[in-house]
């Protein structure tokens, strides 16, 4: 079963509380779960007592929910936005209706995106790499129509703050996901998170560390589903291109 099927199939036993629990309960038709989630507020949130699928289900649900909230960010919710989401993530035909149900629940929910972002930040508090991948997926969605609206960028910046990324880190993430097509406009040192005055050995060590951190097996173990690894590979391509530029500039031996 793909992760999209697990989002629906796994929610019945995953009444985790908070706003995400409310969405999961509503989609699964478990009114009691929804009531408990509403009473619990935003947390505390934990994966304790749940199997490995729980992390991937939450990651995927978070992307659907925050994408639906982003669709409202510019004030122009269009009928084809869910179709765009399905196209970007190549959701199987037989699971599109289920994903659309989650999207609809989130879009019609009167709460803003902040409560969801705070709960996600709590769940993945020790997994900044997972939160960065989630933020990267949101960048991918925001720019899918070829236009990054000011309100979308504002939401991305606010979500980044909630996730614990400072302004410098957000600029680095933005460089990676907005500058993949135009590396000349981006500082390769910024992308590698290293000072321009760093030694050759320091640059090489930082590059190797980023490669390890973004390896598909590592990301999947932390909660990034297989269906999102293609996005991580695109990020890796930008990191590799940045390193190649520095390598040529410094003429590494």
C-alpha angles and dihedrals in degrees: 000000000000121000089257090061091046091055089064100029095048102046096079091075097032105078093154098162128233126075094309089053088051092054092046092049093048093050093047091047094241103142093180091055090050093050092049090049092051092049091050094057114200100336160225089259127196141156091218112135095017130106126247092270090066094073092051093045091052092046091052095043089050091055092049093047097045091044090054090049090049090053086065095044096090093042093243110103107183130194094240098055095093088048089054090051091051091049095049094051097034095231112193115253093242092056101042094091092056092050090047089055092056090046091051094049091051095044093049094045109108094217119097125241094262098082091052093047091050093051091048090049089053094048094050096032093136096038107074090161091061091048090050091051090051091050089048091054089053090052088052091053095044093055095040093102092050094251127091105204119212092240091051091052090047090053091048091051092049093047088051090054091049089049089055101255117139124219093269093051091048091053089051092051090047090051090053096050102032098039103046091108095045112039092165089071093055135072109239090206089057090053092050091046093234136123118257089233093057117123122255090253091052091051091050092047092050091049092051090049092053091049090053094046093050098044109130093236092053093048093047091050089054095051109277108131122230089248090067098046091094088065090050089051090055089054089050089054090057091048090050091049091050091051091047090055092051091045091055093042093052096033094228116212 
